[in-house]
Amino acid sequence: SRGEDLLDGLDPEQREAATHLAGPLVVIAGPGTGKTRTLTHRLAYGIAQRHADPEQCLTLTFSRRAAAELRERLCRLLPKSGRAVTIMTFHTLGLFILREHGGKVGLPERFRVAADEERRQLLRDGLQVSHRRATKLLSQISKFKRSSSPTAAWNGSSDEPASGPKGPVADKTLQEALRLYQDRLRRHAWVDFDDLILLAGELLERHPELTHSYRRRWPCISVDEFQDTDAAQYRLIRLLAPTTGNVCVIGDPDQSIYGFRGADPQVFRRFQEDYPSAKLVHLTTNYRSTSAITDGALQAIRPASLVPHRKLRSLLESPERIQIHASRSERAEAEFVVHTIERLIGGHAFFSMDSGRVDHEPTEPLSFDDFAVLYRAEAQTPPLVEALQRSGIPFQKRTHRALADDPTVQRLLPVMHELLGH
């Protein structure tokens, strides 16, 4: 039948998810189990089966990079129609809806999203506070907006006690800052990123006819990395996807990394309560790591896992075992990393040989691009960077920080907006 070749190469669990095209679907995808592959093949299969036209499919992601990767993979599967699928981030969706109907929630026609430095300056000027204090207040305001009623957040209201994930957050200072902040945003015809989600949800709640219109436009909805969804984003999903609709959420509760931004990994349980007919599929075969790594990861996560009877298996066997090394200091840790790379690569510089740091031949040929050094926080990088530079090891430091987040660019953006008349 149509599109059956799109299921080739999928394992039984992936195939079960990809062929469920009617009604809600929850996919718990463990690490390395082919989450993106399953999501794109399900979309392609549904379109090939004519279950939905590509224009009727909406896929939501949490980053532009993820959206671009999904688009690229989908277009490889569906060269002619993949481009017609709507793939965007939650914030882009909010902006899209508000550009079409923002006037209904009081937005001027030419509103724009304020840059971080502009938002910070609003508070610095209005409250006469330091750069550091303004940054902290912006973080508190964002957390409040993501966890309070949308009307209260947009209006800067403090009549209702606002509660976030860890209790009340609307103290008097924050209330004052929020009122001033929202007032000055509106004066400039600005919104912030949280407003994009909040106001889009507010718009759809106030105008059911628009909600029905968007439901007709996108009867097929998919949400990637669902564990990172916060309350405001989940509300948007609930409005766009009817209880028995074709909505697929995919992710892993144990991989939630945005709790500090209001994401709630329990959102999977909430979805199953709100969509009681949802089919549940677990992806449990890891294609990325050896069994030593998957077994170790499973042992580490199991006591705190949010997935009952968590399973994860690898098809890759390896005699290598996980090694744990405890260092006396950050500097010693960085030196250990460098020494390990040099030892495994067999020495790459006269310095390594002269210092005696290379003590034996590598067991297999390796090159510099075979190595990755992962760290938990940006603050841990200086000793590593210094040690790598000192040893002469070539490296690239990857960061998720966008160009627009650079402090210098942040200062230039308002000037550029003025020059362009935006």
N, C-alpha and C positions, 0 to 999 in steps of 0.2 A: 504494500500500500504506500501512499504518498509519505515521503519523509522517513521511511524505515531505516534508510542508510544513516540517518542522523543519530541513530541509537547504537550504531556499530562502535565497539570499543568502550562502551559504558559497562560498568560492573552491575550486578543485579540490583544493588541499592540505588545507584545513580539512575538506572533505567526506571526503577519504580517511581522515583521522584519526577523524572523527565516526562513520563507518560501520564501523570495525573494532571489532567487539564480542566476538570470540572470541579469547582468548589475550592475552599481554602486548603492550603498546604503549608505545613511546617517542616522544614528540613534542618535537623541538627547536624551540622557538618564539622566533624573533628578536624584538627590541623592536618593539612596535606592530603585531604580525602577527595579533592577535586570539586570544591565548592563552585568556583567560577565556571568550570567545565559543565557541571550539572545545570547551573542556572542558564547558561547560554544555549545548551542543547535543548533544554526544556522550552525556552522561548522559540528557538528555530523549529523544533518539532511541532509546537502548537500552531505556528504560522503555516508550516508545510501541510499540516492536517486541516488547514482552513478553519481551525477553531477560533482564530481571531486574525484580523488583518494587521499587518505590521503597524499601521497608523493607530491602532486601538491598544497598543501595548505600551505601558509606562513602567520603566525600571528605575528605581531610586537607589542611589549610592551615597557614600559619605565623603567622597573626594572626587575632584575632577580627573585625577589620575586613574582611579578605579573605573570611572565612567568611560574614559578613553580606552582602557583595556577591554572592557565589556563590548564596546562598540567595535573594536578591531576584531575580536574573536567572533562576534556575531556576523560581521560582514564576510569573514572567511567561510562561515557556514552558509550564509545567505547573501551571495554577492549582489543580487539584484534588489533585494528588499530590506536588507539589514539596516540601511541608512534611514529607513522610514520609521523605525522604532524610536520612541522617545526615551532617551537615557539621560538622566540628569541627577544632580545632587538635590537634597531636600531644600537647601537654600535657593537653588536655581528654580525649583518648582514654586516655592513661595513667591519669588520675584516674578515669575511668569504669570501666576494668578493675579498678583497685585497690579501688574502692568495692564492686565485686561480689565480689572474691575476695582482697582484700588480706591476710586472715588467713592465707592459705597461704604468705605470705612474711614472716610475723611482725609484720604491722601490726595495731595495735589497731583496734577497730571505729570509734572516733571520732577517728581521726587527721585532721590538717589540714595545709595547706601553710603553712610559716612565711613571714612577711613578711621583706623584705630587712633591715629594721632589727633584727628579732628575731634573724636569722641572724648579723648583724654583732655584735650584743651578746653572743651566745654565745661568739664568739672573743675579744672584748674582755675579758669577765669571766674566761674560762678560761685565756687566755694572757697576760693583763695587757698588751695591746698597744694602740696608738693606733687611732683611727677609720680613719685612712688605711691603716695596716698591715693591719687587719682586712679592709678592702675589697679590698686587693690579694690577701690570702690567699683570700678567697671566690672571686675570679676564677681563681686558680690551682687551687683545689679543683674548681671547675666544669669547667675545661679537663681536669683529670685524670679526672674522672668520665666525661666524654664520650669519652675516648680509651683507657680502661683496661677490664679485665674487670669486668663488673657486680658480681660477688661481692666483688672486691677493693675496689671503690669504696664499696659499701654497708657493708662491715665495717670500712673504714678500714685494710685490710690493706696491708702493705708488703713481704710476703715475695716477691711477684713483682715484677720490675723493670717499672715502668709506663712505657710509651712513648707519647708523643703525636705529633702531626704533625711536630714539630721535635725529636724525640729524648726522652730521659729527663726526666720532670718530677717524679718522686717523690723529692725530696731529703729530708734528715732533718727539716728544719723543717716541710715540707709533710706528711710522714708523721705527725708529732706533731699538727699542726693538724687533719688529716683524722680521726685517731682520736678526738680530743677532740670535734670537731664532730659526727661521726656519733653518738657516745655521748650527747651532750647533746640532739641532735635526738630520739633514741629515748626519752630520759627524759621529754621533753615531749610525746611522741606526735606529733611533727612530721615532715614530709618537706620537701625542697626541690624546686624545679621539675625538676632533673636526675633526682632519685629517681623522679619520676612515670614517666619513660621507662625508666630502668634497671630499676626493680622490676617494671614491667609486662612487660618483656622477660624478666626472670628468672622471673617467674611462668609465662609461656607456655612457656619452655624446660623448666622443671621438671615441668610438667603438660601433656603432649601432648593429653590429653583435652579440656582447656580450649582449646588451640590449635585443635583440630578443631571445637569448638563455635563459636568466633568465626569460623572460616572458613565454617561453614554459615550463620551469621548474616549475614555480609557477603561473599558470593561476588564482588561487583563493587566494586573498590577503585580510587580515583583519588587522585593526589598532585599538588598544585599547587606551583609553585616548587621543583621537585625538587632544583635545584642547591644549595639551602640546607640539605639534609639532612645531619645528622652521623651518625657511626657508630652511635650508640645508636638513633637514629630509623630508620636504614636496617635495623637488626637487627629492629626491630618490624615493618617492612614485610615483610621476608623470612619472619617467622614467620606473619604473617596471610595472605600471598598465596602460594599454591603456585606452583611453577615454571611450570606451564602455565595458571595461573589468569587470570581477567579483571582484570588490573591495568594501569592507565594512569598513566605518570609524564610530567609535562609541565613544561617550563622551558627554561632557557638556561644552559649551562655558563659562558658568558662574562659572565653577569649575577650571579654569586655574590658576595654582599656580607658573608657571615657566616663568612669564614675564621677570624677571630679567635675565633669561638665553636666552632670545630671542624668547620664545614661543609667538605665536600670536593667541589669541582666535578667531580672524576674519578668521582663516584658514578654518572654516566651510563654510563661505560665498565664499571664494576663491575656495574651492573644488567644490561647486555647480556651479560656473562659468566655471571651467575647465572640469567638468563632467556634462554637461547640462541635460543628460538623467537620472541623479541620482534620485532614489526614496527617499523621506523623511519620516521618521517615528519618532514620539515622544513617549517616554515612560513617563507616567505621574502619575502612581500609586506607591506611596511609601509604601514599606512593612517593613520598619525599625523603623519608628518613629510614635508618636501619632499625631493626627490632630493639637494639640496645637503647636507642634514643626514645622510641615510642614507649617502651616498657618503663624506662626511667621517668618520662614525662607523666605517664599514667599514675605511677606510684606517688609522684609529687602532688598531683592535682586531686587525686581521689578523695582524700579526707575533707576537702573543701569544695568538691565538685557540685555544681548545680544540676548536673545531669545524672539521674538515678541509674545505677548499674552501668556506669560509664565503660565503654569498650573502645579500644583502638589497637589495631594490629597492623604490622608491616609485612610486606612480601619480600623485603630486602634483609638478608641475613649478613652479619659481619662479625668477625672475631674481636673487633675493637670494642673496648669497654669505655664507659664514660669516666673521665678522670676528674677529680676534684682537687684543687690546689688552694690552700689558704696562704695569703701573703701578709707580711707584717704591716705594710703600708700601701697606699695607692701607687707610689713610685716603684716599690718592689713588685707590685702586681703588673705594672706596665713593663718593667724589665723582663718579667717572666714571660709575658706575651711575646715580646720581641725575641727573646732567647728561643722560645718554642718554634717560632716561625723560621728562624735561622737554622735551627737544628733539623727541622723537617725538610727544608729546602736544600740543605747541604752546604750552606755558606754562600753568600753572594758577593762579598767584598773582602778586600785584603784586611780590613779592620777586624772582621769576624775571625779570620784565620789567625792574625797576629795576636788577638786577645785570648785565643783558645776557647772561644765561645761555641765553636762547632766541634762537637765531640764524637760524632759518628756519621756515617753516610745515611741518607734518607732511605726508608724501606721501599719507596716508590717515587717516580719522578713527579715533582710538584713545581708549580710556578706561582708567582705572587698572586695572580688572580684566582687561585684556588682557596685563598684565605679570606675569612670575614671575622671581624672583631665586633661583637655586639655589646652594648652597654645599656644600662637602665635609664640613666639621666644624662643630660648634656653636660652637667657639672663634672662628670667623671672623665671627660675627654682630654683636658690639658696634659696630664701626665702621659697618656697614651700617645698623643700627637708628638709631644716632645721626645719620647723614647724612640718612636718610629723615625722621626727626622734625624735624630742623633745617629741612628744605626744605618741610615741611608736606604731604608726600605721604602720603595715607592708605594703611595697609598692615595685613595680618594676618600674624603669624608663626606658621607651622604647626610642630608638633612631634609626634613619635610617643610622647613620654613620657606614660604613663598617669597618671591622677589618683593611683592607688595608689602610684606611684613618687615622688611629691612627698615631700621630707624631712619636712615637717610631718605629712602624712598617715601616713607610715611610723611616726612616734613615737606617733600616736594609735591606730593599729590594735591594738597589744597591749592597750591599756587597754580599747578597745571589746570585744575578744574576752573579756577577763576579766569585764566588766560583763554580757555576754550569756551567760556561762557556757560558751563554746565552747572 
